[in-house]
Amino acid sequence: MRIRKFLVLSLAVAAMGASALAADEYKIDPVHSTVGFNVKHMMVSTVHGRFNDFSGQILYDDKDPSKSSVKVTIKAASINTDNTGRDTDLRSPNFLDVEKFPEITFQSKSVERKGDAYVAHGTLTIHGVAKDVDLPFSLNGPLTTPRGKVLGADAGLTINRMDYGVSWSRSLDGGGMVVSNDVKIELNVEARTPPPAPPAAK
């Protein structure tokens, strides 16, 4: 009986190891990636912005995408809307409060395939508040190059900033808000596996 239990446990551990080895590890290439957002201003225009400092890891199993995962870390202070005064305000306690909450993160819990697209179910943390979200995304690749495999992903979702405690608000005299509550997030990512090791010298 003990031998049988040991064999079952050994097989389970081996299966888990094989599953982990089946997924390739990709690191996000910030030079060829964008983490952007847009929000309505005064109810009449759309302000676009981006974060310049971010990193992330994608574990992708092309045989079973449900075993894949993604983790992204964004430095909140790297927000950039091409307006110095506005960016200073966005970094302040009025909005992101980057001194107190320096990072924005997303960590997937599961990945689901829906037709030709995917959904990453996970936790998005902004301003120190963690919320479960569904992040739809599409994949391009992977491609095999002399410098390793390359994978592309395009993702986006809309969040309510009030849900994350980013609650500064001011009403317009004619109705509506100076800054809308809805924020559209868009990610265009290129990620790479480590380059293959050079052949051993003979």
Buried (B, 14 or more C-beta within 10 A) or exposed (E): EEEEEEEEEEEEEEEEEEEEEBBBBBBBBBEEBBBBBBBBBEEEEEBEBBBEBBBBBBBBBBEEBEBBBBBBBBBBBBBBBEEEEBBEBBBEEBBBBBEEBEBBBBBBEEBEEEEEEBBBEBEBBBBEEEEEBEBBBEBEBBEEEEEBBBBBBBBBBEBEBEBBEBEBEEEEEEEEBEBBBEBBBBBBBBBBBEEEEEEEEE
